[in-house]
Amino acid sequence: MNDLSDPRPPLPQWILDTYDVLCTHSLNSAEKEDVQSIPREQALEVLYNIDELALEPEDATHALTRLIERGYFYEVDGELRVTTPED
């Protein structure tokens, strides 16, 4: 995920790991089929229950906040939508 051509600011590896996990658990949005999304509450539940990450609730919330702030996700009506860098 630390691609030099990626215009999004870099993040610590543990936060990028949460991004990868959430991307694998996201589905195509009900509104837009070409956009992957996951409801915010479901994203938090996934992060709480993934043993490999071993995140505390505050860490999971912090990771989501950083991912949104840095443009890895954007939020619409409680749904986190995955963004991908432009080629």
Disulfide bonds with the S-S distance in Angstrom:
none
